[in-house]
Amino acid sequence: MELLSLSAVELATAIREGKTTAVEAMKAVMERIDQTEGQYHCYVTVDREGALRRAEETQKKLEAGTLAGPLAGVPVAVKDNLCTEGMLTTCASKILENFVPTYSAEAVRNLERAGAVLIGKTNMDEFAMGSTTETSAYGVTRNPKDLEHVPGGSSGGSAAAVAAEECFFALGSDTGGSIRQPASFCGVVGMKPTYGTVSRYGLVAYGSSLDQIGPLCKTVEDCAVILEAISSYDSKDSTSMDRKDTDFSSALAEDVRGMRIGIPRDYFGEGLDPEVKTAVLAAAELLREAGAVVEEFDLSLVDYAIPTYYTIAAAEASSNLERFDGIKYGFRAEARGLHQMYKATRSQGFGSEVKRRIMLGSFVLSSGYYDAYYLKALRVKAMIKKAFDDAFSKYDCILGPTAPTTAPRLGESLADPIKMYLGDIYTISANLAGLPGICVPCGQDGKGLPIGLQLLGDCFQEKKLLRAAYTYEQLRKETAAGTGER
């Protein structure tokens, strides 16, 4: 049995059945990290001693019968903007280079209660601001499918770690596509649940009205099981939803008969790579053949999503990042006088992309521009939500590409920030409207780089998405087996 090739659910089953142990699984992960981390750089922190100790403790609980569950004993990696008690949490920024939280994020605690074993913290774009994992203060992460290409971002370290088999699953955060886009680029499954489903307590905020935590994993089944584990009402998060329908694994049925799937014409126009278009439409055809009703329709306001998102996200970022001033925690620059220390700390501690977004956010919130930009963006956000409400009155889910291209080469995106922002065109609307979205692999381009299919659902309709995604995943496996593809 090749441990690292197992899904999270398969590994947990093998541990429960006594075919392997949590310790053996963690040792296999550590050996893999030793072999490949020098190439990929998926992690900022690997807590080797702590991880093996936690694996031993978990195995004892499993043997004593005090711990059970579909994730018990499974090694997990966590994006470095999720607080972890006693473990460095840097947000991939110099300004938090020495920050060790005294508490863990609620999502991390939920995984620990489920028996998952923490490996360490994955690399990311600094403060989750970027789409390539190249803005990290600790170096770039490379795509395991092709080392000359980016893994996407901002959860690129988590996606790459799953793709490189340096963990069995990972947590990421999604503010404008930061789970789904790297999942697409790395050929793994990634899901952003409905806003408020997973507690944001302990997540270092970027855009508070947009941020949501979700899984990156190998299969749709893993995705459902992990989402069940991390979803909970949390009184410490004022936006947390008290949901009663979080038995997501019950949706794992290979059946889309009668399901209505809408394909926005707006998503298949100029700027979409022809190979991506072909792969996504082929996926739609598979679902049609399986009994789904697939129709094209017009989804309005697509062109306004990017300026709306970057106005709101930058405004919230400029407010959220005010706290990093060198006084309370993190890096502090040497300077004479309080105000000089503030300036020096923030100048030296933040990278260029973070500074760019803070400046943009401060501008749109400033006197004389608040009404012209920020309030207008909020109005358009409400209009985008209304457009999706209209679409979901007709369709169970919306199908389209996750990104307009496959993973770009390292350095290409940072040279043109506007082009990088435009790469989020298919993902950001879900965050503006608070919708759930999932990305599943649907093919490769001519270079062998993965292509991701995105499915969007109405608020609290994750089960429909998981059913459609699971069905497609099974159909694709059957098709591949029939043609001899791998």
N, C-alpha and C positions, 0 to 999 in steps of 0.2 A: 504493500500500500504506500503510494507516494503521498505523504501527508500534505505537502504544500499545494498539490493540485486539487485538494478537496475544497468544497465550499464551506462556509461557516457552519451551516446546518449539518452537512455531512460529517464534519470534524466532531461537532458536539455529539452526534449520534455514535460515532466510533469511540469517543471517550466514555460515554454512558455504557456502551456494550463491552468495555474493557479491552478493545482492540488496540488502544493507545492511551496515553495519559496527557493531562494538561501540561505536565513538565516536558514530555517528549515533544509536544507541539511547539512549546516555547523555545526549546533548544533548536528545533528545526528552523524556526524563524530567525533566531540569532545567527545560525550558521549561514543562512541565506543573506542576511544583512551584511555579514562579514565578507561574503563573496561579491556582492553587487552594489552595496551602498556607495562605494567609491566612484562608481560610474553614474548612478542615478541621483544621489543626494536627495532622497525622499524625506529624511528626518532632520530636525533641528536638534532633538534630544532623544537618545536611546537609553532608557533606564535599565541597563542589563541586569544588575544585581537585584534591583527591586522587582523587575518583571519575573525573574526566576523564583524569587521568594514568594511573590503573589501566586505564581503557578503552583508551587508546592502547597501553599495554604488552601488553594481552591481544590486541588486533588484530594487533600485530606477530607475536606467537606463532602466532596462527591462520594468518597469511599465510605464516609460515615452516614451517608444518606440525608444530610442536612441541606444539600444543595442539588437542585435538578433544574432542567430547563433546556430550551433549544440553543442556548449560547454558552452554557456552563463549560468553562475551561478553554474557551476560544480566545486566542490572542488578538487584540484590537489596537489600532493606532488612532490617535486623536489629533485633529488640527490644532496648531499651536496658538489659536485664539480662544480656546476653551480652557478655563482655569482647572488646574489639577493640584490638589493639596500636596504640598511638599515637593513639587516638581516644577522646574523652570517653565514659565509661560511667557514667551517673548513677542508674540504676534509678528515674528520675523523682523523685528525692529530693534535698532540699537538703543532706542529710548527705554525699552523694557529688557535690556540684556541681562539684568540681574534680578528680575522680578520672580519671586517664588510665592504663589498664593497660599493663604491659610485655609482655603476651602476649595471644593471641587464644584464644577458646573453640575446642575441637576441632571442633565443628559448623561454625563459621565457617571454620576452616582447611580443612576438607573441601570446603566450597563454593568456596573460593579455588583449591584443587587442581583442582576440576572446571571452573574458568574463569569462574565467576560473578563479577560486579564489584560491589563494595560501594558503595552510595549514601550511607548514613548510618544513624542509630539512631532507631527509632520510639518514640513516646510510649506510656505504659503507666500502669496504676495503680501507685502508689508501692510498690516492692518486690513487685510483682505481687499486691498485696492489695486486691482490689476486682473488681467485675464490670461497670464502666462506663467506665473510663479518665477518671474525674472526680477521683480522689484524687492525680493527678500534681501535683508541686510546680511544674510549668511550664505549667499550664493544661489545660483539657479538650480532648479530641478530639471532633469532631462526626461524625455518621454521614453519609457522602456521599449516601446515599439520601434523607435528610431531615435538614437541619441542626439541627432542634429536638430531635433524638433522639440518644441515646448510640450509640456503635459497639459497645458491649459491652466486656468486659475479662477479664483484665487486658491481653491482647494487642490492645487496641482500635486502637492506632496502626498495627500491622502489618496488621490486617484492613482498616482504612479506607484505608491506602495502596494496597492491592491493588484495592479497590473504586473508588477515585478515579483509578486508573491513574497513580499517582505512583511505582510500581515494577511490575515484572513478576511478582515473587513476594516473599514475606517469610518470615522465621523468627519464631516465637513460642515461648512456653513455656506448658505446661499443668499446673497443680497440682490444679485441681478443675473444669476445663472452660474454661480461659483461652485455648485456641485454638478449640475447637469453638463456644462460645457467641458470641464476636464474629464468627466465620465465618457463623453463622446470622443474626445481626443485620445484617451488611453484605452478605449474599448472595454469599459466596465459598466456596471449598472449604477446609476445615481438618482436619488430622489429628493425633491424638496416637498415636504408636506404642507398642508394648509397652514397659513400663518396662525400661530397660537397653539398648534398641536403639540409641539415640543417646547419645553420651557427654555427661555433665553437667559435664565439666571446663570451667571458664570461665563456667559459668552461676552467677550470684550466687544463692545458695540461699535459698529461702523454706521449703518443706517437703521435706527431702531424700529422704524415702521416697516422695514423691508427684510431684515435679517431673519433667517430661520435655519435651524440645525437639521441635518438629515444624513442618511447613510450612503456610503460608497462601497460596493460589494461585487461579488462575482455573478450572482444570479438574482432573478426577481424574487425567488423564494427567500433568499437571504434578506433581501430588501424588506419584505413584509414582516419577517420575524424580528429584525432589528428595529423597525419602526414601532412594532408592538412594545418592545422593551423600553424604548426611550420616550414614548408618548405618555404624558401624565399631566394632570392639573397641578399647578404649583402656585401657591399663594404668594410666593416671593416674586413672581413675575405678573405684573398687572395686566399683561396681554394674554396670559395663559387661558386656554379654553378647557372647560370641564366636559370632556367628550365621553360618551358611553359606547361608542362604536369603533373601538380601537383593536378589535380582533381581526387585524388585517390579513392574517394567514388564511382566514376562512374564504378569502376572495380568490385563492389560487386554484381556479378551475379553468380547464382548457375549453372555453366556450364563449364565443362572441356572437352567437346567432341572434339576430335582431338588434344588436347594439348599433346605435347610430354614431358614425364617426365623420366629423367634418374636416375638410382639408382647405385651409385658407388660400385662396388664389394669391393673395398679397405676399405669401411666404415663398412663392416660386417664381418671382420676377428677377429683375436685374440684380446681379451681385451674388447669386447662388451658384456654386460650383456645379457643373453639369453632372459630375460623378456622384455628388451628394444627392442631387435631385433624382437621379435614376435609382439610387439605392433606397431612398425614402419612399418613392412612388411604388417600387417593387414590394416594399413592406406593406404598403396600403393594399396592394393587390392580393397579397397573401391573406390579409384579414378579410377582404371582400370574398375571396374564395371559401373562407371558413364560415361565411354566413353573416358577416357584418354588412350594414348598409353604409356605403362610403360615398360621400357627396362633396363636391367643391362648393365653396361659398365665399362671400366677401366679408372679411373682418376689417372694419374701418379703424382708422387712427393708428395704424401700424407705424407710419412715418413719424408720428409724434412721440412714440414710446421712448426713444433714446434721449432726446433733449429733456423730456419730462423726468426720466429716471435720473439722469446725471445732475439735474437741478436739485431735486429732492434729496438724493443720496449725498451730494456734496454739502448741502446745507446741514443735514443731520450729522455728517462727519465732522464738520467744522465745530459744531457744538459738542459732540461727544469727545473729541480729541483735545478740548480745552483742559481737561484734567491732567494731561501729561505735561507738567511744567517743571519737573525736577525737584518738587517739594515733597510730595507724598510718597512716591515710590519710583523706582527705575533710575535711569541715567541722570546725572547732574553734572553740568559743565562748570568749570572753574571760571568765575567772573567776579568783578567788583560790583556790589550793589544788587538788589533784588531784581530789578527790571533787566539789567544786563545779563543776570543769570538765566532769567526766563528766555531771553532772546537767544543766548548762546546754546542753552539746552535744547530748545526746539529746532534751532538751525542745524546743530550737529546731530541731534537724535533722530530726526525724521528724514526719510529719503525724498527724492524729487517728486515722485508720483503722489505721495501723501501730501507734500507741500502744495502741489498743484491743486489738489481737491480741497484742501483747507482754504486756500485763497479763493477758489471759485465759490465755495460755500459761504464764506464771509462776505463776498461781493453780492451774491443774490439775496442775502439776509440784511444787507446794509440799508440804511435810510435812503429812500428815493428809488431803490431797486426791488424792495420786498414785494410790492404790489405787482410790479412789471414782470418779475420772474418767478419768485417762489409761490405766491398765491395763484398765479396763472397755471403753474405746474400742478398745484393741488387740484385745480378745477379740471385740468385735462386728465389727471389720474382718475378722478371720479367718472369722467366720460369713458375712459378705457374700461373701467370696471363695468359700466353700463353696456358697452359693446360686447363684453364677454357674457354678461347676464343674458343678453339677447341670443347670443350663439348657443348657450347651454340650455335655452328653452327649446332648442331644436335638436341638439346633439348631446350624446353621453360624454364624448371626449373629442378633443381636437388633435389632429395628427399633423406633424411637420418635421422639418429638420431641427436639430439642436443648435447647430452653428452653420454659417454659410459656406465654410470650407473645412477641410481637415486641418490638423495641427500645423501652424506655420513654423518656419525654421527659426531657430534661436536668433534673437536680435532684430528680426523683421518688425515685430509689433512695437517694440519700444522706440524704434526710429520714427514711428508715425502714430502717436497716441490716439488721434481721431480715428484712424483705421482700426485700432484695437477696440475703441469704444463701439464702433459700428458692428464689430463681431458679436456683440451681445443682442442683436436685434430680435432674435427669436426667443430669448429667455427672459428678458427683463419684464415683459408685460405680466408674467405670472406673479412676480414680486409686487408690482404696482397694484395688482388686483387681489393679492393674498391667496392665489390659487395654488393647488398642488400640481406638480409636474414630475415626470419620470423620463429618464434617458436610458435606452437599451441599445446595444450594438446592433447594427443592421447591415454591415458590409465593410468593404475596404476600397480605397481608391487604387489607382494604378501603381502607387509607390508602396502599397501595403499598409497605409495608415488607416486607422479605424474611422468609421462613419457612425454617428449616433442618430437614432430615431427619437423624437420627443413626443410624448403624449401629455396633454394638459386636460385637467378636469375641473369641474365646478368645486367651490369650497366644500370641504368635508366629504368629497367623493373619491377618496383615495382607492377605495375598493374597486370601483369601476376601472380606474387606471391600472391597478395591479392585475385585474382579470384580463384586460386587453394586452398588457405587457407580457404577462405570463403565457397567454395564448400565442402571441407572436413568437416569443422565445422558443416555445415547444415546436411551433410550425417551422421555424428556421432550422432547428436541430434536425427535424425530420427531413427537411429539404436537403440540408447539407449531407446527411447520412445517405440519402438516395442518390446524390451526385458524386459522393466520395470526397466532398470538400472537408476541410478541417476548420 
